[in-house]
Amino acid sequence: MKKLAILALLALEVVVCGCGNSSNSSTTTTTSASGNWQAVLVGGAGQGGALDFVTTFSVGSGGGTLDITAFSFLTSNLCFQSGQSESGTATLTTDSSNHVTGSLTFTVNSGTPAGNTMTLSGDTVTGTSNSGKLSGGKVTGTWSLTGGQGDATCSVTNGTFTLTQST
């Protein structure tokens, strides 16, 4: 009888511990992003300081390659006079509270003059997922400009940037 009572108590303990041990683990889901974005770059000088831009892109659920449909610098500059090409990737994760986190890279290669490459490395993406789509998106990180073709000020090694999704 004593052994039966001990087994019953052990079984009850397993049941109670199992019920009360609910962890608050976040379920990870993915989200997509699209729309218009504006980049403000800090840290450049001369022509390298005039590289703020607007862009339009989309990326599928969870991230991947950016589908960039529009890009324009806000002011003209000698580092990217014409014919530039843009590319990028993003990773987007959404927790159970619909908070989006992730990373983003964005690269612009100059056409004329040839040889300039601007790289944005966004290590912090924030925002909210609404029905699986990013809203209120903001990306922060570092940027650099290499090449220096056409103007010695087309070189930045340690700038910071903010890329903000338009509402």
N, C-alpha and C positions, 0 to 999 in steps of 0.2 A: 504494500500500500504506500509505503514511504517512497519507493522508487517511482510509482505512478504519479504521486504528487510532485516530485521533482521534475519529471518529464512534462507534466502539465504546466508547471511554472516556467520551464524553459521554452515551451511552445508559446505560452502567453507573452514572454519577453520578446521572442522573435517577431510575433505579430505586432506588438506595441512599438518596438524599435523600427520595424519596417514601415509602419504608418506614420510615425513621427519624424522620420528621417528624410523628408522631402527637401531636396536641394533646390535652390533657385537658379538652376542652370539655364542659360539663355539658349533658345533655339536659334540656330543660325540659318538665315535664308538669304537669298540674293535679291538684288534690285537692279533696275536699269536706269540710265540717265539720258537726258536729251536737253535741247534748248540752247538759248543764247548765254554766253559766258563772257565776262570782262576780266582781263588780267591787268594787275597793277604790279609793275616790277620796280624794286628798290635796289640800289647798289651800283648802278652803272654810272659812267661819266661820259660826257660828250655825246657822240652818236649812240653809244651803248646805254645811255640813260634815257633814250627816247623810244623805248620799245614796247610801251603798253599797247595792248591789242584787244580786239573783240573776236569771238569765234562762235560758230554754231557746230555742235557735234551731237552724235548719239552713240550709245554703247549698249549692247544687249544685257540681259539679266546676268548679274554676277561679274560683268566686265568683259574684257577682251580688247580687241582693236577698236580705236575710235573711228567712227564714220564722220569725217570732217567735211561739212558742206559749205562753210563760209569762213573766211579769215580776212582780217584787215587790221593793219597798224593804225593807231589813233593819230599819229603824226608821221610825216615822211621822215626818212632817215637814210643815211648813206650806207648802212650795213645791209639793208634789204631794199634795194631800189625797185626790183621787179622780178617776177618769175619764181618766187619762193614756193617751196612745197612743205606741207605740214603732215605730221603723223603722230600717233600716240596710242597709249594703252591705259586701261584702268582696271582696278579690282574693287568691287563694291560688295560689302557684306552688311546685312541688316540683322539686328538682334531682336529678341522677342518684344522689345518696347518700341520697335520701328525706328531705332537710331541707326543711321548708316555710317559706316567707317570704311576706310580703304586707302588706296594709293592711286596716283595718276602720274604718267609721264607724258610730256608734250614736247615735240621737237620741230623746229623750223629750220630748213636748209635754204640758204640764199640761192637765187638764180643769178642775178646781177647785183653786185659783183659776186663771182663764184667763190665758194670756200668758207663762208660764214655759217656756223651752226649754233643755234640757240637751243638749249635744253633746259626744260623745267622738270624738276623731280619733286612731285608732291607727295610727301610722306604722310600727310594728314588730310583725309577727306572726311567731311562731316555733313550732316543733313538729316532729313527725315524721309522715310519711305511712306508714300501714300499710294495704296493700291499697287505696290511693286515698282513705283517710279520715284526717283530721287526728287525732292523739292527742298528749297532753301540750301542748295549745295554750296559748299565752300571748300576750296583746296588751298593749303599753304605748304610752302617748302622752299627749296633753294633753286637758283637758276645760274646758268653760265652761258657765256658767248665765246666761242673760239673761232679762230681763222684769221681775223684781222685784215682781210682783203679790202683794199680801197681806202681804209681809214684806220689809223693806229688806235683810235678809241673804240673800235669794234672788238673789244676784248674785255670780258667780265669774268672774274673767277669765283666770286663769292657773294652773289646777290640773293635776295629773298623775294618771294612773290605771294600774292593772293589772287586766286581765280574764283570769281563769284558768279553763281548762276542767277540770271535775271528771273524776276517773278512773272 
